[in-house]
Amino acid sequence: MASGIRDKVAILGMGCSRFGERWDVGAEELMVEGFQECIADAGIEKNQIQAAWFGTCMEEVGVGKSAIPLGVTLRLPNLPITRTENYCATATEAFRGAVYGVASGAYDICLALGVEKLKDTGYGGLPNFGSGLGTLNWQWSPNFTAPGGFAQLATAYAAKYRVPEKELKRGMAHVSMKSHANGVLNPKAHLRKAVTMEQIIAAPIIAYPLGLFDCCGVSDGSACAIVTTPEIARSLGKTDIVSVKAIQLAVSNGYESSFNGWDGAHFVTTSKCSTKAYEEAGIKNPREEISMMEVHDCFSITEMVTYEDLHISERGHAWKDALDGFYDRDGRLPAQVDGGLKCFGHPIGASGLRMLYEMYLQLLGRAGERQLKDPRYGLTHNLGGFPFQNVCAVSILGRYGD
């Protein structure tokens, strides 16, 4: 009988490069930057790693289609390495592979690393959008853009819950303002400048009702984790152990894009995926038990709707919770404590591990100026694809045995 992975796997160490427009380095240097911090934190040698998972999404403009670049760049000792790719959940997939490798008993120590180098392409957003998304883009929506698709989510949400336009824009603006304030405190963040509600609301429209500050950009960066069993972590001298409480994945099955039942105002996958994650982690009331979150804020409306799909805000009330400061750094359930995709940045193949990195630092009390008081459970959420067809990943971390 399946029992899940709660407390079966510990994080031995994590690392993350600085995110941003890293003109001075290539993907390989970013991988080394994140890995050096990770392995030093783990306190082991490379030859103790037994298997690795390598996440990178846009292979056409990055390191290529295979797992070889990870082994060559880090000079790993001829390990089994698997390349993962699942849109914006790519790095979480790498982490899931490493975690399952340990939980299965096949390996004692595994590595997960995600990287993306996007800024050198010259695009403001994702390069070569059509070929990068294959048949999903060409056959289903050849004229589709990400801001356009998520803007429709905003208008559908406002229509369903009768949210006045002014209040919707204020709610979304507060989401972005909060992330910018958090990003100021993060030395590794891509964007480190506070903005006001007035600046956000007055910014140019990208796709109505989404303005400039409602949209995240893309970045260069890498992040990684080394995982093992709690018993091995203890034997290596770790006393304060962060363990994996849950990892769940849900993928669209065509319901949203092929039938009339979907209202366009929520993410089916996130709602189902988070329910399974809470069950695996033993969490009964996420609004009260989750201490902090890193959710997939590719657009401010995505973050706001996700509050509801994670069963934390009531349906139709996320904008009110946002304006009330519920998700602020000093609120009841801080979200995007490190700045989120909006300000830490979004190298697609690294973002899932970047989110886990922040939860890991917070749980160990190592987050510096942005440190929260006694966090218990940290949740991360990735959404890859579009509102009408996507992949969702939800992970929950906490202290071992708690």
NUSEVO-706500 format. One record per residue (C-alpha): residue number from 1; residue in one letter; chain; x, y, z. Coordinates in pm, 1 decimal. Layout:
     k   r   c         px         py         pz
   NUM   A   A          X          Y          Z
...
***
This chain:
     k   r   c         px         py         pz
     1   M   A        0.0        0.0        0.0
     2   A   A      140.2      338.8      -99.2
     3   S   A      233.5      549.5      201.2
     4   G   A      377.8      865.6       44.5
     5   I   A      715.5     1017.7      118.5
     6   R   A      654.3     1215.5      437.4
     7   D   A      980.8     1232.3      635.8
     8   K   A     1148.4      962.1      425.1
     9   V   A     1390.0     1207.9      261.4
    10   A   A     1601.8     1488.6      409.8
    11   I   A     1765.9     1781.4      233.6
    12   L   A     2137.0     1758.2      299.7
    13   G   A     2225.7     2086.3      131.4
    14   M   A     2099.3     2347.7     -113.6
    15   G   A     2247.1     2619.4     -330.8
    16   C   A     2128.6     2893.7     -563.5
    17   S   A     2305.2     3130.0     -798.2
    18   R   A     2227.1     3497.4     -816.0
    19   F   A     1940.5     3544.4    -1064.2
    20   G   A     1929.4     3820.1    -1322.8
    21   E   A     2071.5     3931.9    -1654.6
    22   R   A     2393.6     3738.1    -1614.9
    23   W   A     2575.7     3858.6    -1925.0
    24   D   A     2909.2     3766.2    -1765.8
    25   V   A     2848.5     3390.6    -1748.5
    26   G   A     2700.4     3098.9    -1938.8
    27   A   A     2468.2     2822.5    -1818.7
    28   E   A     2767.4     2614.0    -1714.4
    29   E   A     2904.4     2884.0    -1482.7
    30   L   A     2557.8     2927.9    -1330.1
    31   M   A     2542.3     2554.0    -1263.2
    32   V   A     2879.2     2565.5    -1089.0
    33   E   A     2776.8     2868.9     -883.7
    34   G   A     2469.1     2697.1     -743.8
    35   F   A     2640.1     2360.9     -699.8
    36   Q   A     2937.7     2496.4     -508.1
    37   E   A     2710.8     2648.1     -244.3
    38   C   A     2503.3     2330.0     -233.8
    39   I   A     2784.4     2080.8     -185.3
    40   A   A     2958.3     2300.3       71.4
    41   D   A     2629.6     2319.7      261.4
    42   A   A     2586.2     1941.6      237.3
    43   G   A     2936.7     1881.0      369.3
    44   I   A     3013.2     1591.1      136.0
    45   E   A     3238.7     1513.4     -161.4
    46   K   A     3119.7     1472.8     -520.1
    47   N   A     3203.2     1102.1     -518.4
    48   Q   A     2940.6     1045.9     -248.4
    49   I   A     2659.7     1146.3     -488.1
    50   Q   A     2513.2      833.3     -648.1
    51   A   A     2263.6      970.8     -902.7
    52   A   A     2148.4     1305.5    -1039.1
    53   W   A     1850.4     1469.5    -1207.5
    54   F   A     1905.6     1769.7    -1433.4
    55   G   A     1626.4     2017.6    -1510.8
    56   T   A     1637.3     2252.5    -1809.4
    57   C   A     1339.7     2357.6    -2021.3
    58   M   A     1433.3     2556.8    -2331.4
    59   E   A     1691.7     2321.6    -2476.8
    60   E   A     1690.9     2501.4    -2813.2
    61   V   A     1864.8     2802.9    -2659.1
    62   G   A     2030.4     2643.6    -2356.5
    63   V   A     2252.0     2346.6    -2286.4
    64   G   A     2088.3     2094.5    -2519.4
    65   K   A     1854.7     1798.8    -2490.7
    66   S   A     2060.1     1547.8    -2292.1
    67   A   A     2178.3     1513.1    -1932.7
    68   I   A     2543.9     1517.1    -2038.9
    69   P   A     2606.0     1889.8    -1963.3
    70   L   A     2549.0     1830.3    -1591.9
    71   G   A     2802.8     1549.6    -1572.9
    72   V   A     3061.6     1732.9    -1782.5
    73   T   A     3022.0     2072.8    -1617.7
    74   L   A     3038.4     1943.8    -1260.3
    75   R   A     3280.5     1660.7    -1343.3
    76   L   A     3051.4     1411.8    -1174.8
    77   P   A     3198.3     1059.4    -1148.5
    78   N   A     3010.4      891.6    -1438.3
    79   L   A     2680.9      891.3    -1251.8
    80   P   A     2337.5      795.8    -1383.6
    81   I   A     2189.7     1134.3    -1476.8
    82   T   A     1837.2     1198.2    -1600.2
    83   R   A     1729.2     1518.2    -1775.3
    84   T   A     1383.7     1645.1    -1679.7
    85   E   A     1161.0     1895.4    -1859.1
    86   N   A      803.0     1983.6    -1767.5
    87   Y   A      758.8     2352.8    -1849.7
    88   C   A      783.7     2571.5    -1539.6
    89   A   A      773.5     2264.2    -1312.7
    90   T   A     1102.3     2141.4    -1462.6
    91   A   A     1318.1     2195.5    -1152.0
    92   T   A     1055.4     2045.6     -922.0
    93   E   A     1055.3     1739.6    -1147.7
    94   A   A     1432.0     1713.5    -1100.5
    95   F   A     1383.4     1740.2     -725.5
    96   R   A     1103.6     1482.1     -735.8
    97   G   A     1329.9     1238.5     -922.1
    98   A   A     1610.7     1277.8     -668.5
    99   V   A     1370.7     1247.3     -374.6
   100   Y   A     1205.9      935.9     -515.2
   101   G   A     1550.2      789.9     -588.1
   102   V   A     1633.9      811.9     -218.7
   103   A   A     1286.2      720.8      -91.1
   104   S   A     1286.0      404.6     -304.3
   105   G   A     1605.4      281.9     -142.1
   106   A   A     1784.8      271.1     -477.1
   107   Y   A     2032.2      542.7     -372.1
   108   D   A     2162.4      698.4      -52.5
   109   I   A     2250.2     1045.7     -182.2
   110   C   A     2111.0     1218.3     -492.8
   111   L   A     2148.9     1554.8     -662.6
   112   A   A     1884.5     1770.3     -833.0
   113   L   A     1989.7     2077.1    -1031.9
   114   G   A     1795.1     2315.1    -1252.2
   115   V   A     1931.3     2587.3    -1482.1
   116   E   A     1817.5     2823.9    -1755.9
   117   K   A     2006.5     3089.6    -1953.3
   118   L   A     1751.7     3306.7    -2132.9
   119   K   A     1868.6     3666.4    -2138.6
   120   D   A     2135.1     3623.1    -2408.1
   121   T   A     1865.4     3547.2    -2666.0
   122   G   A     1758.9     3910.3    -2688.7
   123   Y   A     1393.7     3833.3    -2613.3
   124   G   A     1206.6     4013.0    -2336.2
   125   G   A     1012.9     3693.9    -2267.6
   126   L   A     1046.5     3334.7    -2380.6
   127   P   A     1234.4     3281.0    -2707.0
   128   N   A     1102.3     3078.4    -3001.4
   129   F   A      769.6     3038.1    -2827.3
   130   G   A      607.1     2819.4    -3091.3
   131   S   A      868.9     2546.3    -3125.7
   132   G   A      941.7     2553.0    -2752.9
   133   L   A      582.8     2456.3    -2679.6
   134   G   A      532.2     2224.8    -2976.3
   135   T   A      182.6     2107.2    -3060.7
   136   L   A       33.6     2276.1    -2754.2
   137   N   A       99.6     2611.2    -2918.9
   138   W   A       83.2     2534.1    -3291.5
   139   Q   A     -231.1     2321.0    -3300.3
   140   W   A     -434.5     2461.3    -3013.1
   141   S   A     -350.3     2830.4    -3007.1
   142   P   A     -111.3     2955.6    -3276.1
   143   N   A     -171.7     3323.7    -3190.1
   144   F   A     -160.4     3279.2    -2813.4
   145   T   A       60.3     3483.2    -2580.5
   146   A   A      118.9     3421.3    -2211.8
   147   P   A        5.0     3770.0    -2098.8
   148   G   A     -303.8     3738.1    -2319.9
   149   G   A     -396.9     3398.2    -2177.3
   150   F   A     -353.7     3496.6    -1815.4
   151   A   A     -534.6     3826.0    -1876.2
   152   Q   A     -837.2     3614.1    -1967.9
   153   L   A     -803.0     3443.3    -1631.6
   154   A   A     -830.7     3786.2    -1467.7
   155   T   A    -1143.1     3888.6    -1658.3
   156   A   A    -1307.8     3549.5    -1600.2
   157   Y   A    -1233.2     3571.1    -1227.9
   158   A   A    -1373.2     3924.3    -1204.1
   159   A   A    -1688.3     3825.4    -1393.3
   160   K   A    -1754.3     3510.7    -1192.3
   161   Y   A    -1715.4     3673.5     -852.0
   162   R   A    -1843.5     4018.6     -953.0
   163   V   A    -1523.8     4189.3     -846.2
   164   P   A    -1527.3     4558.9     -944.2
   165   E   A    -1250.0     4648.6    -1188.7
   166   K   A    -1094.6     4896.1     -947.5
   167   E   A    -1078.8     4639.6     -666.4
   168   L   A     -940.0     4367.3     -893.3
   169   K   A     -657.3     4596.3    -1006.5
   170   R   A     -586.6     4704.6     -648.8
   171   G   A     -573.0     4340.5     -536.3
   172   M   A     -334.4     4247.2     -816.2
   173   A   A     -126.3     4558.8     -751.1
   174   H   A      -87.8     4468.2     -384.6
   175   V   A       33.7     4121.7     -484.9
   176   S   A      310.4     4277.4     -694.7
   177   M   A      392.4     4552.4     -445.2
   178   K   A      442.9     4294.2     -171.7
   179   S   A      681.7     4091.2     -387.7
   180   H   A      886.5     4397.4     -478.9
   181   A   A      917.5     4488.1     -109.5
   182   N   A     1040.4     4134.9      -36.3
   183   G   A     1284.1     4137.3     -327.5
   184   V   A     1458.7     4443.7     -184.9
   185   L   A     1576.8     4225.2      104.8
   186   N   A     1719.1     3950.2     -117.0
   187   P   A     2076.8     3995.5     -242.0
   188   K   A     2030.2     3720.7     -504.0
   189   A   A     1712.0     3866.7     -655.5
   190   H   A     1691.9     3992.2    -1013.2
   191   L   A     1480.0     4300.0     -925.3
   192   R   A     1550.5     4482.8     -600.5
   193   K   A     1343.2     4799.7     -612.7
   194   A   A     1027.5     4879.9     -416.8
   195   V   A      728.9     5018.5     -607.1
   196   T   A      404.9     5180.3     -493.0
   197   M   A       45.4     5086.2     -562.6
   198   E   A       11.8     5405.1     -764.7
   199   Q   A      311.1     5316.8     -984.9
   200   I   A      176.4     4968.1    -1048.5
   201   I   A     -175.7     5079.9    -1136.2
   202   A   A      -50.2     5361.4    -1361.1
   203   A   A      194.4     5139.4    -1553.1
   204   P   A      138.7     5062.2    -1923.2
   205   I   A     -106.7     4782.8    -2004.8
   206   I   A       49.1     4466.1    -2148.0
   207   A   A     -272.4     4264.8    -2193.1
   208   Y   A     -582.1     4411.1    -2028.3
   209   P   A     -618.4     4418.5    -1730.9
   210   L   A     -253.4     4316.0    -1673.5
   211   G   A       -6.1     4601.7    -1660.4
   212   L   A      371.4     4600.0    -1669.4
   213   F   A      410.2     4528.0    -1298.0
   214   D   A      157.7     4242.2    -1313.1
   215   C   A      396.5     4037.3    -1528.8
   216   C   A      717.6     3861.7    -1429.7
   217   G   A     1014.4     3862.5    -1663.5
   218   V   A     1261.3     3584.3    -1732.9
   219   S   A     1609.2     3548.4    -1589.0
   220   D   A     1933.8     3354.8    -1592.7
   221   G   A     2003.7     3133.8    -1293.2
   222   S   A     2043.3     2791.7    -1135.5
   223   A   A     1945.9     2619.0     -811.1
   224   C   A     2014.9     2274.6     -670.1
   225   A   A     1961.0     2034.8     -381.9
   226   I   A     2134.9     1725.9     -243.2
   227   V   A     1902.0     1482.3      -69.5
   228   T   A     1947.4     1172.7      145.2
   229   T   A     1772.3      983.7      422.6
   230   P   A     1728.6     1144.6      766.7
   231   E   A     1942.7      869.0      916.1
   232   I   A     2233.2      938.9      680.5
   233   A   A     2193.4     1313.0      737.4
   234   R   A     2234.4     1254.5     1110.3
   235   S   A     2537.8     1033.1     1055.8
   236   L   A     2696.5     1317.8      856.7
   237   G   A     2655.2     1554.5     1150.1
   238   K   A     2328.7     1728.7     1061.3
   239   T   A     2124.4     1807.6     1371.8
   240   D   A     1858.5     2047.1     1238.6
   241   I   A     1709.8     1849.2      949.6
   242   V   A     1467.9     1974.4      684.9
   243   S   A     1263.9     1688.9      539.9
   244   V   A     1024.8     1649.0      250.4
   245   K   A      664.8     1624.0      367.2
   246   A   A      501.6     1593.2       25.1
   247   I   A      555.2     1624.6     -349.6
   248   Q   A      258.0     1599.1     -582.6
   249   L   A      207.9     1657.3     -953.8
   250   A   A     -111.0     1706.1    -1156.5
   251   V   A     -134.8     1745.4    -1534.7
   252   S   A     -429.8     1871.7    -1739.9
   253   N   A     -629.0     1603.4    -1919.4
   254   G   A     -803.4     1825.4    -2175.0
   255   Y   A    -1107.4     1914.2    -1964.1
   256   E   A    -1026.6     2284.8    -1949.8
   257   S   A     -950.6     2330.1    -2320.6
   258   S   A    -1192.7     2080.7    -2476.3
   259   F   A    -1520.5     2113.5    -2287.3
   260   N   A    -1754.3     2384.9    -2163.1
   261   G   A    -1748.8     2293.5    -1793.2
   262   W   A    -1444.6     2498.8    -1697.3
   263   D   A    -1522.8     2857.9    -1595.1
   264   G   A    -1178.6     2997.3    -1681.2
   265   A   A    -1145.0     3146.9    -1331.2
   266   H   A     -937.0     2881.4    -1155.9
   267   F   A     -670.6     2614.8    -1209.2
   268   V   A     -811.7     2262.2    -1197.5
   269   T   A     -469.2     2104.2    -1150.8
   270   T   A     -365.6     2322.7     -856.0
   271   S   A     -682.1     2247.6     -663.8
   272   K   A     -639.6     1871.8     -705.1
   273   C   A     -262.6     1867.7     -663.1
   274   S   A     -266.9     2067.4     -339.9
   275   T   A     -536.5     1844.3     -190.6
   276   K   A     -315.8     1540.7     -246.8
   277   A   A       -9.8     1720.5     -108.6
   278   Y   A     -191.4     1814.9      212.8
   279   E   A     -305.6     1457.3      254.9
   280   E   A       48.8     1326.1      204.3
   281   A   A      189.4     1581.4      452.0
   282   G   A      -84.4     1523.0      709.5
   283   I   A     -209.8     1881.8      691.1
   284   K   A     -577.8     1930.4      775.3
   285   N   A     -616.9     2310.4      764.9
   286   P   A     -368.1     2473.4      526.0
   287   R   A     -479.7     2828.7      607.8
   288   E   A     -371.7     2772.2      968.1
   289   E   A      -91.1     2515.3      933.1
   290   I   A      112.1     2640.0      633.8
   291   S   A      366.2     2897.7      753.5
   292   M   A      492.2     3038.7      421.7
   293   M   A      459.9     2987.5       47.3
   294   E   A      638.1     3036.8     -280.1
   295   V   A      372.1     3016.8     -551.2
   296   H   A      395.7     3051.8     -926.8
   297   D   A      344.1     3425.6     -970.7
   298   C   A      413.9     3444.4    -1343.4
   299   F   A      139.0     3708.8    -1333.9
   300   S   A      -18.3     3877.4    -1033.3
   301   I   A     -356.5     3724.9    -1116.5
   302   T   A     -197.9     3377.6    -1120.7
   303   E   A      -72.5     3423.6     -766.9
   304   M   A     -405.6     3562.4     -649.7
   305   V   A     -614.1     3280.2     -798.1
   306   T   A     -363.3     3025.7     -665.0
   307   Y   A     -437.7     3142.4     -309.5
   308   E   A     -786.1     2999.8     -365.3
   309   D   A     -680.1     2688.4     -555.3
   310   L   A     -450.2     2601.9     -263.6
   311   H   A     -763.1     2608.7      -42.4
   312   I   A     -628.2     2894.7      168.1
   313   S   A     -845.3     3188.0       59.9
   314   E   A    -1217.9     3133.6        8.3
   315   R   A    -1337.9     3133.0     -351.6
   316   G   A    -1381.2     3488.7     -470.6
   317   H   A    -1203.4     3635.0     -165.2
   318   A   A     -832.6     3616.5     -251.8
   319   W   A     -821.8     3980.0     -361.3
   320   K   A     -962.3     4081.6      -22.0
   321   D   A     -703.4     3871.3      163.9
   322   A   A     -430.0     4026.2      -48.3
   323   L   A     -545.3     4381.3       28.4
   324   D   A     -577.7     4294.0      398.3
   325   G   A     -208.1     4198.9      404.4
   326   F   A     -273.6     3832.0      480.4
   327   Y   A        5.9     3725.5      241.0
   328   D   A      252.3     4005.7      323.7
   329   R   A      585.1     3923.9      486.8
   330   D   A      443.4     4037.6      822.4
   331   G   A      100.3     3886.0      755.4
   332   R   A      -52.1     3557.6      865.8
   333   L   A       80.6     3353.6      570.5
   334   P   A      372.6     3521.8      391.6
   335   A   A      397.1     3449.5       18.2
   336   Q   A      691.9     3517.2     -212.4
   337   V   A      917.3     3598.8       82.8
   338   D   A     1221.1     3601.3     -147.2
   339   G   A     1051.9     3817.7     -411.8
   340   G   A      895.1     3534.0     -611.0
   341   L   A      915.4     3491.8     -986.3
   342   K   A      824.9     3859.7    -1006.7
   343   C   A     1143.7     3983.9     -840.0
   344   F   A     1380.0     3694.7     -760.9
   345   G   A     1339.2     3603.4    -1127.6
   346   H   A     1224.7     3318.3    -1349.6
   347   P   A     1486.6     3101.5    -1521.4
   348   I   A     1228.2     2838.6    -1613.7
   349   G   A     1442.0     2529.4    -1550.4
   350   A   A     1556.3     2653.3    -1207.6
   351   S   A     1249.6     2818.4    -1051.6
   352   G   A     1107.5     2516.0     -868.0
   353   L   A     1434.3     2453.4     -684.9
   354   R   A     1474.6     2826.9     -617.2
   355   M   A     1140.7     2819.3     -433.9
   356   L   A     1249.5     2518.5     -228.5
   357   Y   A     1578.7     2694.7     -152.0
   358   E   A     1392.0     2978.8       18.8
   359   M   A     1177.3     2739.4      222.6
   360   Y   A     1492.3     2550.7      325.3
   361   L   A     1670.3     2868.7      438.4
   362   Q   A     1366.8     2987.4      630.8
   363   L   A     1322.4     2654.5      810.8
   364   L   A     1688.7     2663.6      916.3
   365   G   A     1671.0     3028.9     1023.6
   366   R   A     1922.7     3135.8      758.1
   367   A   A     1719.6     3384.8      551.5
   368   G   A     1884.2     3699.5      684.5
   369   E   A     1678.6     4020.4      676.6
   370   R   A     1372.7     3842.2      543.6
   371   Q   A     1374.1     3565.2      808.2
   372   L   A     1028.9     3470.2      938.3
   373   K   A      959.1     3374.3     1299.0
   374   D   A      943.2     2998.1     1365.3
   375   P   A      804.7     2871.6     1032.1
   376   R   A      674.5     2514.7     1049.2
   377   Y   A      567.8     2413.2      697.2
   378   G   A      678.6     2574.6      371.3
   379   L   A      483.1     2515.1       48.7
   380   T   A      604.5     2564.4     -307.6
   381   H   A      384.2     2567.9     -616.3
   382   N   A      476.4     2559.8     -984.7
   383   L   A      238.1     2605.5    -1274.9
   384   G   A      372.6     2526.2    -1620.7
   385   G   A      177.0     2597.8    -1936.9
   386   F   A     -139.6     2805.7    -1951.9
   387   P   A     -468.7     2832.4    -1762.6
   388   F   A     -639.9     2606.0    -2014.4
   389   Q   A     -368.9     2337.2    -2025.0
   390   N   A      -95.3     2303.3    -1768.5
   391   V   A      113.4     2102.5    -1526.0
   392   C   A      107.8     2178.4    -1153.7
   393   A   A      358.8     2072.7     -886.9
   394   V   A      315.4     2124.4     -512.2
   395   S   A      588.7     2048.1     -257.4
   396   I   A      584.1     2084.9      120.6
   397   L   A      892.0     2101.7      342.8
   398   G   A      922.2     2101.0      721.3
   399   R   A     1148.1     1995.7     1003.6
   400   Y   A     1208.0     1623.6     1033.7
   401   G   A      968.4     1456.5     1273.5
   402   D   A      742.9     1759.4     1306.0
***
